[in-house]
Amino acid sequence: MITSCFPIAGGNFVSAGSASRRLKEQLKWIGVDGQIMRRIMIAAYEAEMNVVIHASRGNLWVRFDRGQFNMEVIDEGPGIADLGTAMKPGFSTASAEAKKLGFGAGMGLPNIKKASDVFEIDSQVGKGTRVRSTIYLETQPAEEFSSRGLSIQPELCIGCLDCLKACPTRAIRVWNRQPRILPVLCIECTACIDACRQGVFTIPDTEDEHLRQQSASQMFQPTLVIPRAFLTQFGLKVPPRVVLAALRNLGFKDIRFTEEWETELRRTVRRYALEQDTYPVISPICPAVIRLIEGQFPSLIPQIAPFVTPIEAAVEACSLRSATFVAACPGQYSLLAPAGLSGRLRVISSAELSARILPLLKDQAGTATNVWTQSPRPSKKGNNNSAVLEAWGARNVVEILEKTEKGLAGDFQTLELSACENGCYGTPLFQENSYAAKKRWSSSELERWRPVKAVPVKSPYMAHPGMRLDADMGKAIEMLARIDELTAGLPGRDCGACGAPSCASLAEDMVLERYPGLECTVAREGGES
Amino acid sequence: MKLEELVKSINARILQPDNRRGPEITRVFASNKMSALLEQAGPETMLVTSLANAQLACMAELMDCPALCLVDGTDPDPTLLETAVRTGTTVVLCQLDMKEAYGRLYRRLCGKDCRRS
């Protein structure tokens, strides 16, 4: 990791650009690709000029970390009162002197955002402004597609093989008593987390020790985005209203639920489906289901409604302010991680947040009333529930997608599929039974509706080519023949003793040489009895 | 197309450097807004503008832009020329206004019968 800081002198148009120039020298040394360099320079120069034009001084911080360029420009300036307006192209408060030099066209912040993969800004009037930009230094080849949302603690594994049987896409192997995930097959659902009683699988812990030592008010951002289920995890005596009040006391001024965006997405897709000719339309409510379709049901990709998942819509809605997110599953974590790496959007585990509020819950019992006032629910006009198939659980989802692929689900207009039982209520990262959690929430009368929008996809959903045996079709055909041949010679018990979930998976692993010394344990120990 | 050849169409003078045929230019972009110029600048692009301050040359350097064409007979700031010398950016001075210069450059670069999209 390389970290550098380049000071910027406010008001000095003679030296302006020197921070960006020094940064460019560093980029050349590193050997950054030309197009990426161009984007970094646009973001850096615009940010630097903003400091020169508006502030007394500032610093341009850069960090190269894990294939990313992270830039943070912090100034001591007047701050921005209305970030929404400031982000609008053409809006400018630059001085006449700056405008005379060609600056102040109101394109600075929009240009930085356009050049960035992740863009964030926050500002305090009278104190200053902080702009953060993340640019990925290289595009990730599809073959290296990784399960960013899952982490494994192999030392906890007892070799029970429950995970092998639970994984709906056969993405897990247990080689040498070490569980591994084949990223190319993993859809980042929660099946392995749910199946493993030892806690081998979980979502990555994003917080380092330094952050842990910070006080809650320093650590957390004022906006909190959580699944509703989080409020129902503290048992019978701690109703959601009390948990909500405790979160408020922890410093979260604005608490939002991912279901706000999910509900709007469902409504929007149901309306969208009415205008389509091909049924069913698949509602992208669950990131794991989308990955499943991209990887294993590519023929269904055109049937996915062209909107981003609710968690991505929530990130988009919070892009202009600081927010803390709790991910309900590896799939959500994976979508949050790129934005979270730049620092302003923080992703924490439900366990971490629970640990923080537990001491506060006692104080809150019986005191939390009128936390929210109810507002009218949105109209159900356009909803046609009878034509919507809702299904939960990874295995059910796979079965329904198989039927859809065969044209046996055309009587439904919309499919709303979630990998977890009862949607996010069923994530194994939460302790409470999903049905009990859902009922507690609906009994809590805390439902609140705020206008949110379904966000159209920026780039279309794409087939995931990592499933190919080989980029060369001829070689792939040969390999397939060898897999079939090997599979035919195996016992067909799918016992998992070899560490693969099925005999066909073992044959595939052997042909692709995924691990040295793979063989059928049953055959080695004397064949079938 | 070589810059020297291109600038003949606008009766312009190459201020810096004065002893070269200039770089290869395949694209021309005109604006008086720095943000627009920054977004469009790149290798083989000549920027056409009536701005003439040192920041223009600085931006051209950052974006690896090989040439600047100053229109309206604008006198370049001495610091612009200093920066251009240091970074090897070619500076061209033209008496035409921006629209006329851009139109002529476009026709020269894309052929007589081409139309602006």
Interface residues (C-beta under 8 A of the other chain):
Chain A: F13 V14 A16 G17 S20 R21 K24 G34 R38 M41 I42 Y45 E46 M49 L101 G102 F103 A105 M107 G108 N111 K114
Chain B: N32 K33 M34 S35 A36 L37 L38 E39 G42 P43 T49 L51 N53 A54 Q55 L56 C58 M59 E61 L62 M63 D64 T79
